[in-house]
Amino acid sequence: MSTSYSRPNAAAARRTPITQIPLSDTPLPSLDGERHPWAGVQETVGGLRLHVRRTPGSDAAAAVYIHGLGGSSTNWTDLSALLSPFAAGASVDLPGFGFSEPEAGFSFTMDAHADVVVKYLEQLVKESGTGSVHLLGNSMGGAIALLTAARRPDLVRTLTLISPAMPDRRPDPRRMSDPMMALAYLPFVGRGVRRRMASMGPRERAMQVIRLCFAEPEAFTESRLTDLSEEHSARAGLTWAAPALARSTFAIFRAWGARGSASLWRTASTVTVPTLVVWGIHDRVISVRRAARTARTLPHGRLLVLPRTGHVAQMERPIAVAKAVLGMWETVETGTW
């Protein structure tokens, strides 16, 4: 096992200790440009139907992947493929996202999403017999995974947070994963934004998200762009998709304003499981300035900051992230994390 040292940037490094991260030397499977077309299925969880993409893999462990705002289970295709020899994967579409239709009355708060994830983990652990899972989350999904691990550490073996949506004092909806959708529901400006959105095709919408979330948009492969465009096209006909995104957007802002025991920072300080924090140095959605504090606040947190990377490191740098995640899993097993 090799090690890597994360250095956010020259200014941040002066304020933040360099953290040693174990990187696994275990060979990973080759992606070879494959699209990995694992079909999603509808699974019933506590009376709620969720769309889940299962990644066949080792029966010795289970990994659960939680996407961010405006994302879906397809955000984890490459990383779950790389980690599949070591853990069977389940990538979940949260209620209102991907192809999971929300139940009537669902509130779309971070707590409500976390409740759904807890129920899913309870069911998966019972089904797989693994006892606990490796839980990974990106952006909003990272904050939801954090809440989940704080509430039910018995269900979580390790936690990986990729640019988690920790409170950021720049409450600008244009930074969110689908910025026009967030703006569309604001007073005064919303009507014009909705007209502009209506004129966009699925591919143009997909490229808008890529330009915001990727440090190097040109690196986004054609096959992945096709997948994302097809998903945007399919979701355009779902009447619940737009309201779910808008309500989840504002739920994040409300969570950022919470104080005391309800604060995400306070929650992070109570998480007892081994945690890897991954951030892209060029993240325009949640600033890398939140990275060091996040890792320091977590009792067993370590930080990896990746160069030439934006908000979705698992999509931009899947091999680098996989080596770090697997390094954590291996280190935890030997009791040296």
C-alpha positions as semicolon CSV with decimal commas, in nm:
position;residue;x (nm);y (nm);z (nm)
1;M;0,000;0,000;0,000
2;S;0,136;0,341;-0,098
3;T;0,056;0,677;0,055
4;S;-0,041;1,014;-0,084
5;Y;-0,039;1,355;0,075
6;S;-0,322;1,595;0,007
7;R;-0,236;1,961;-0,037
8;P;-0,543;2,176;-0,120
9;N;-0,345;2,472;-0,256
10;A;-0,064;2,698;-0,142
11;A;-0,281;2,924;0,074
12;A;-0,492;2,647;0,226
13;A;-0,186;2,432;0,295
14;R;-0,048;2,702;0,523
15;R;-0,360;2,672;0,737
16;T;-0,411;2,296;0,715
17;P;-0,190;2,004;0,819
18;I;-0,105;1,775;0,530
19;T;-0,293;1,450;0,579
20;Q;-0,148;1,110;0,494
21;I;-0,389;0,901;0,288
22;P;-0,335;0,529;0,227
23;L;-0,371;0,441;-0,140
24;S;-0,435;0,079;-0,226
25;D;-0,184;-0,109;-0,445
26;T;-0,445;-0,376;-0,522
27;P;-0,507;-0,392;-0,899
28;L;-0,837;-0,243;-1,011
29;P;-1,049;-0,366;-1,301
30;S;-1,016;-0,178;-1,627
31;L;-1,297;0,056;-1,729
32;D;-1,199;0,039;-2,097
33;G;-1,459;0,300;-2,188
34;E;-1,741;0,060;-2,104
35;R;-2,083;0,204;-2,029
36;H;-2,163;-0,065;-1,770
37;P;-2,535;-0,071;-1,855
38;W;-2,660;-0,221;-1,532
39;A;-3,035;-0,192;-1,542
40;G;-3,205;-0,023;-1,251
41;V;-3,486;-0,196;-1,068
42;Q;-3,763;-0,076;-0,841
43;E;-3,711;-0,191;-0,483
44;T;-3,964;-0,149;-0,203
45;V;-3,822;0,000;0,116
46;G;-4,057;0,059;0,409
47;G;-4,352;0,106;0,175
48;L;-4,152;0,341;-0,051
49;R;-4,041;0,235;-0,399
50;L;-3,685;0,333;-0,491
51;H;-3,505;0,296;-0,821
52;V;-3,173;0,121;-0,752
53;R;-2,885;0,017;-0,978
54;R;-2,709;-0,290;-0,844
55;T;-2,342;-0,351;-0,927
56;P;-2,262;-0,723;-0,912
57;G;-1,956;-0,791;-0,700
58;S;-1,804;-0,954;-0,396
59;D;-2,048;-1,099;-0,145
60;A;-1,801;-1,025;0,135
61;A;-1,900;-0,659;0,161
62;A;-2,164;-0,414;0,041
63;A;-2,127;-0,054;-0,073
64;V;-2,412;0,196;-0,101
65;Y;-2,378;0,509;-0,313
66;I;-2,584;0,827;-0,260
67;H;-2,592;1,093;-0,533
68;G;-2,608;1,470;-0,504
69;L;-2,865;1,735;-0,590
70;G;-2,983;1,701;-0,949
71;G;-2,791;1,373;-0,979
72;S;-2,887;1,008;-0,982
73;S;-2,752;0,658;-0,942
74;T;-2,569;0,689;-1,275
75;N;-2,323;0,931;-1,112
76;W;-2,155;0,627;-0,956
77;T;-2,123;0,402;-1,260
78;D;-1,745;0,408;-1,295
79;L;-1,653;0,409;-0,926
80;S;-1,890;0,126;-0,842
81;A;-1,743;-0,075;-1,131
82;L;-1,389;-0,022;-1,002
83;L;-1,486;-0,124;-0,648
84;S;-1,714;-0,415;-0,744
85;P;-1,450;-0,688;-0,696
86;F;-1,432;-0,581;-0,331
87;A;-1,795;-0,496;-0,254
88;A;-2,126;-0,548;-0,427
89;G;-2,276;-0,206;-0,495
90;A;-2,617;-0,045;-0,473
91;S;-2,660;0,305;-0,618
92;V;-2,985;0,458;-0,499
93;D;-3,203;0,721;-0,666
94;L;-3,329;0,934;-0,378
95;P;-3,703;1,017;-0,374
96;G;-3,774;1,268;-0,651
97;F;-3,446;1,202;-0,834
98;G;-3,349;0,966;-1,111
99;F;-3,649;0,737;-1,145
100;S;-3,764;0,720;-0,782
101;E;-4,110;0,873;-0,762
102;P;-4,160;1,038;-0,421
103;E;-4,450;0,928;-0,207
104;A;-4,727;1,179;-0,142
105;G;-4,635;1,421;0,132
106;F;-4,260;1,357;0,122
107;S;-4,090;1,667;0,266
108;F;-3,755;1,654;0,076
109;T;-3,564;1,773;0,383
110;M;-3,216;1,636;0,445
111;D;-3,354;1,450;0,746
112;A;-3,630;1,294;0,538
113;H;-3,378;1,175;0,277
114;A;-3,157;1,037;0,556
115;D;-3,455;0,847;0,699
116;V;-3,499;0,679;0,360
117;V;-3,130;0,583;0,344
118;V;-3,143;0,438;0,696
119;K;-3,439;0,221;0,599
120;Y;-3,261;0,108;0,286
121;L;-2,945;0,017;0,479
122;E;-3,145;-0,177;0,737
123;Q;-3,304;-0,380;0,461
124;L;-2,979;-0,431;0,267
125;V;-2,782;-0,541;0,573
126;K;-3,049;-0,795;0,659
127;E;-3,059;-0,916;0,301
128;S;-2,682;-0,940;0,250
129;G;-2,579;-1,053;0,595
130;T;-2,282;-0,817;0,589
131;G;-2,368;-0,650;0,921
132;S;-2,285;-0,303;0,790
133;V;-2,203;-0,129;0,461
134;H;-1,947;0,103;0,313
135;L;-2,148;0,424;0,260
136;L;-2,042;0,680;-0,003
137;G;-2,209;1,014;-0,079
138;N;-2,147;1,311;-0,305
139;S;-2,264;1,670;-0,248
140;M;-2,617;1,662;-0,102
141;G;-2,574;1,285;-0,086
142;G;-2,261;1,340;0,122
143;A;-2,453;1,541;0,379
144;I;-2,727;1,278;0,382
145;A;-2,466;1,002;0,429
146;L;-2,319;1,205;0,716
147;L;-2,659;1,227;0,887
148;T;-2,710;0,854;0,830
149;A;-2,375;0,758;0,985
150;A;-2,437;0,983;1,285
151;R;-2,776;0,827;1,351
152;R;-2,691;0,464;1,281
153;P;-2,318;0,394;1,311
154;D;-2,406;0,026;1,352
155;L;-2,510;0,019;0,985
156;V;-2,200;0,196;0,847
157;R;-1,859;0,028;0,826
158;T;-1,684;0,321;0,657
159;L;-1,795;0,658;0,525
160;T;-1,670;0,835;0,211
161;L;-1,777;1,196;0,157
162;I;-1,705;1,350;-0,182
163;S;-1,753;1,728;-0,175
164;P;-2,029;1,694;0,086
165;A;-2,278;1,981;0,107
166;M;-2,143;2,125;0,430
167;P;-2,270;2,474;0,521
168;D;-2,128;2,727;0,277
169;R;-2,180;3,100;0,338
170;R;-2,229;3,169;-0,029
171;P;-2,604;3,095;-0,055
172;D;-2,614;3,131;-0,433
173;P;-2,843;2,878;-0,607
174;R;-2,647;2,923;-0,929
175;R;-2,380;2,699;-0,777
176;M;-2,612;2,402;-0,733
177;S;-2,591;2,094;-0,953
178;D;-2,881;2,209;-1,173
179;P;-2,855;2,588;-1,126
180;M;-3,126;2,697;-1,369
181;M;-3,377;2,468;-1,202
182;A;-3,308;2,629;-0,865
183;L;-3,342;2,978;-1,011
184;A;-3,662;2,881;-1,187
185;Y;-3,848;2,874;-0,857
186;L;-3,725;3,205;-0,724
187;P;-3,963;3,507;-0,724
188;F;-3,937;3,760;-1,006
189;V;-3,661;3,585;-1,205
190;G;-3,822;3,241;-1,218
191;R;-4,059;3,300;-1,508
192;G;-3,784;3,402;-1,750
193;V;-3,562;3,114;-1,642
194;R;-3,844;2,865;-1,697
195;R;-3,893;2,997;-2,051
196;R;-3,523;2,953;-2,124
197;M;-3,522;2,602;-1,981
198;A;-3,816;2,504;-2,199
199;S;-3,614;2,592;-2,508
200;M;-3,320;2,367;-2,411
201;G;-3,277;2,015;-2,539
202;P;-3,165;1,729;-2,312
203;R;-2,808;1,739;-2,443
204;E;-2,778;2,113;-2,379
205;R;-2,912;2,068;-2,027
206;A;-2,664;1,788;-1,967
207;M;-2,373;2,002;-2,088
208;Q;-2,480;2,283;-1,857
209;V;-2,445;2,053;-1,557
210;I;-2,110;1,919;-1,679
211;R;-1,967;2,269;-1,725
212;L;-2,060;2,358;-1,369
213;C;-1,952;2,036;-1,198
214;F;-1,641;1,934;-1,393
215;A;-1,307;2,111;-1,372
216;E;-1,232;1,987;-1,725
217;P;-1,567;1,950;-1,905
218;E;-1,395;1,837;-2,223
219;A;-1,285;1,521;-2,039
220;F;-1,646;1,404;-2,005
221;T;-1,675;1,104;-2,235
222;E;-1,924;1,085;-2,519
223;S;-2,077;0,766;-2,379
224;R;-2,141;0,930;-2,041
225;L;-2,285;1,239;-2,213
226;T;-2,522;1,010;-2,401
227;D;-2,629;0,845;-2,074
228;L;-2,686;1,182;-1,907
229;S;-2,877;1,324;-2,205
230;E;-3,103;1,020;-2,220
231;E;-3,175;1,054;-1,849
232;H;-3,259;1,425;-1,883
233;S;-3,490;1,340;-2,172
234;A;-3,669;1,066;-1,978
235;R;-3,711;1,281;-1,666
236;A;-3,858;1,570;-1,866
237;G;-4,189;1,390;-1,869
238;L;-4,201;1,323;-1,494
239;T;-4,431;1,576;-1,329
240;W;-4,272;1,529;-0,986
241;A;-3,910;1,579;-1,093
242;A;-3,892;1,959;-1,105
243;P;-4,074;2,025;-0,775
244;A;-3,859;1,761;-0,602
245;L;-3,541;1,931;-0,718
246;A;-3,659;2,276;-0,619
247;R;-3,774;2,167;-0,272
248;S;-3,452;1,975;-0,209
249;T;-3,251;2,281;-0,315
250;F;-3,414;2,502;-0,057
251;A;-3,396;2,226;0,205
252;I;-3,017;2,241;0,169
253;F;-3,021;2,617;0,229
254;R;-3,236;2,565;0,539
255;A;-3,000;2,299;0,668
256;W;-2,706;2,536;0,619
257;G;-2,877;2,787;0,845
258;A;-2,937;2,539;1,128
259;R;-2,765;2,607;1,459
260;G;-2,678;2,407;1,769
261;S;-2,739;2,035;1,765
262;A;-2,912;2,061;1,426
263;S;-2,601;2,200;1,257
264;L;-2,423;1,974;1,010
265;W;-2,095;2,073;1,174
266;R;-2,223;1,948;1,510
267;T;-2,346;1,630;1,342
268;A;-2,003;1,571;1,185
269;S;-1,839;1,590;1,526
270;T;-2,050;1,293;1,644
271;V;-1,967;1,056;1,357
272;T;-1,763;0,768;1,498
273;V;-1,696;0,561;1,184
274;P;-1,373;0,587;0,977
275;T;-1,428;0,861;0,720
276;L;-1,250;0,962;0,401
277;V;-1,320;1,315;0,278
278;V;-1,245;1,380;-0,091
279;W;-1,259;1,724;-0,251
280;G;-1,173;1,871;-0,589
281;I;-0,950;2,176;-0,573
282;H;-1,157;2,343;-0,848
283;D;-1,498;2,269;-0,696
284;R;-1,727;2,558;-0,791
285;V;-2,033;2,419;-0,613
286;I;-1,905;2,362;-0,257
287;S;-1,576;2,542;-0,200
288;V;-1,264;2,340;-0,121
289;R;-1,222;2,581;0,169
290;R;-1,474;2,360;0,350
291;A;-1,255;2,052;0,305
292;A;-1,006;2,095;0,590
293;R;-1,270;2,189;0,846
294;T;-1,485;1,894;0,743
295;A;-1,201;1,645;0,785
296;R;-1,088;1,799;1,115
297;T;-1,440;1,797;1,259
298;L;-1,489;1,426;1,189
299;P;-1,330;1,230;1,478
300;H;-1,183;0,971;1,240
301;G;-1,165;1,180;0,924
302;R;-0,883;1,205;0,671
303;L;-0,866;1,438;0,373
304;L;-0,769;1,391;0,011
305;V;-0,780;1,695;-0,220
306;L;-0,745;1,621;-0,590
307;P;-0,598;1,858;-0,851
308;R;-0,775;1,933;-1,180
309;T;-1,101;1,818;-1,020
310;G;-1,435;1,984;-0,960
311;H;-1,747;1,882;-0,771
312;V;-1,789;1,518;-0,877
313;A;-1,452;1,354;-0,817
314;Q;-1,602;1,006;-0,848
315;M;-1,689;1,086;-1,210
316;E;-1,384;1,298;-1,296
317;R;-1,113;1,092;-1,123
318;P;-1,271;0,750;-1,059
319;I;-0,940;0,560;-1,044
320;A;-0,780;0,803;-0,796
321;V;-1,093;0,796;-0,579
322;A;-1,115;0,416;-0,600
323;K;-0,753;0,377;-0,484
324;A;-0,818;0,605;-0,187
325;V;-1,147;0,438;-0,094
326;L;-1,002;0,089;-0,122
327;G;-0,698;0,205;0,076
328;M;-0,931;0,313;0,355
329;W;-1,122;-0,017;0,345
330;E;-0,798;-0,216;0,366
331;T;-0,657;0,002;0,643
332;V;-0,976;-0,024;0,847
333;E;-0,965;-0,402;0,820
334;T;-0,614;-0,406;0,965
335;G;-0,711;-0,161;1,240
336;T;-0,460;0,104;1,135
337;W;-0,688;0,385;1,010
